[in-house]
Structures are given as C-alpha cells and as structure tokens.
Amino acid sequence: MVQTKEEKDAYQRQYKIDNKEETAAYNKQYRIANKEEKAAYMKQYRIANKEKITQTRIKNREQLTTKRWKKQGVKCDDFPVLFKLVQDTTHCNRCNVLLTTGKQCSTTRVMDHNHETGLFRNVLCCNCNLNTPELRSNFKCSDIL
C-alpha cells in the first residue's frame, strides 16, 4: 500500500507516542554500547571543524547577549555594533581599570544603560556600575555607534 507523505508523517508521530518507553530504552542502550565510538567521532569532528565551532560559539554568545540586553530593556538601532563595542572595550570608561570577563568581580565588564530610557551609556567595571550613579553621563546609543 502506498502512503502519502502526510499519512507517513502521521503514522510516525503516532508510533513515537505509542512506543516512547521502548524507544528511550533502545536509545539508552545504544548510547552505552557506542560510548567510545561516539567520543572518538566527536573528538575527530572537533579537530576537523575547530574554526567552525569557534565561530558558532562567538555567534551564539552575541545572540544570547543581545537577547538578554533586549529583555533588560536596552534600546539600540544596531545591536551587533554595540556588542562589538562592549567586547572590544578593554578599560572602564570611568576609572580606567583593566576590565575582566568571566566570574563577576569588581573589574568585570558590564554594559551600563539608563533603566528609564533603555539607552546605552558606557562600558564600565562592575564597581563603577554599582556605585556613584550621580556621575553617570547620559550618552545616546546613536552618539557612540
């Protein structure tokens, strides 16, 4: 009997629903039995595609960061340019301390913005961002970018 694509898709969806436990058990056994082969394959893949993986991680980091900024209310016409500006800034715009990344401490790089307007102000160290709000200058994103 010849099935249309829609009928075949419907059958496969129903099969997955009806056999969920059996499929999960089979997949688990397969992963256990082929653990070394999978690890060797992934190692070779990472070696062969090192540049591609690096570029994907950079792109994902930029997308996640800009998504978080938007969720926090940051407004900007060109987020990729703002991201590059923030990433390329090496010293705090207020106290000139060398900025760090990673675990949050007093010298961690942060993107300061006005919480009322959402406009970017400066790239600061965490210490300057948390202290002395009266010293903040009100830059507009369009002025910097």
N, C-alpha and C positions, 0 to 999 in steps of 0.2 A: 504494500500500500504506500503510495507516495503522499508525503505530508507537505503542506505549505510551510514556509518559514515561520509564520505566526503559530501554527499548530505545533511545530517542533519546539519553539521557544516556550509555549505554554506547557508542553509535556515536561521539558527540562526544569522549569520553575517548580512544577508540582512534584517532580522526582526529588528535587533538593529539599523540599518541605517534608515529604514523606520519609526520607532516608537521612535526616540530619545527623542522628547519632551514629549510624553506621559509617557515614562519610567522614565524620570527625574522628572516629576511631581509626579508620583506614589511613587518613592523613597523618595522624599522630604516629602510627606505626611506621609509615613511610619516612617521616622526618627522623625518627630514631634510627632506623636502619640505614639511612643515607646521610647521616650527620657529617661524616668525614668527607664524602664526595662533595656535599654542598659547601662545606667550609673551603675545600680546595678550589672549587669553582669560583666562589666569591673572592677568594684571595687573588686568583688569576684575573678576574674581572676588574678588581680594584687597581691592580698593577697596569693592566692594559688601558684603563679608562680614567686614570688619575686626574687628568686635566678636566675632563667632562664632569667628574664627580665634584671637583673643586668649584667649577663654575656653577653647578647646580646648587651647591651649598651657599655660595655667595648670593645667588638669585633668590633662594628661599629665605635667607636671612633678611635681605632687603624687603621682600614681600611681607614677611611676618612683622618686621619693624614698622613699616609704613601702615600696615593694618592696625597695629597697636596704637600708633600715633593718631590715626583717624578715630579710633574708638575712644581715645582720651580727649578728643575734641580739637586736635591740631588742624588748622586750615592752611592750605598752601596750594598754589597753582601747579607746582612741579615737584612732586614728592621724590622722584629719583634724584633730582639735583640737590634737594635738601638732604637726602640720605647721604649722598656723596660728600656734601659739605660737612655734615656731622662726623662721618667716618674719617675724613681727611684732616680734621682739626686735631692738632697734637697738644695744644696748650689751652688752658682755661682762658676765656676771653676777659675774665675779671681779675684773677690773681696770678695768671701766667704760670701756674703749676703744670707739670707734665701730666697729661691725662692717661688713665689706665682703662683697661676693659676687663670684663670678667666679673669676678666676685665683687659685690658692691662695697666700696670703702670711701673714704673722704676724697680720693682723687679719681673716682670713677667718672667717665664721660657721661654727661646727661644733656638732653636737648631741652633747654628752658623755653617755655611758651607761656603766653598770657592765658590764664584759665577762663577769663571772661570773653575775650575775643577769639581765642584759639590761634593767635598769630605767633610765629616763631620769634624769639628774642635773641638768644645766644646759645653757644655751646659752652657749658660750664662744668666745673668739677662738682661733685655731689655736695661738698661742703658749701660752696658758694650758692648753689641752687637752693639749699635748705635754709641758709642764713641771709640776712640783710636784704629782704625784698625791697626795701625803700631805695636801694641803689640800682635796681634793675632799670635799664633803658628800654624803651618800647620800640624795638625795630619791627619793621614790617617784612614779611617774607619776600615781597616783591623788591624791597630795597637791597636785600642781601643776595638774592638769587639772580 
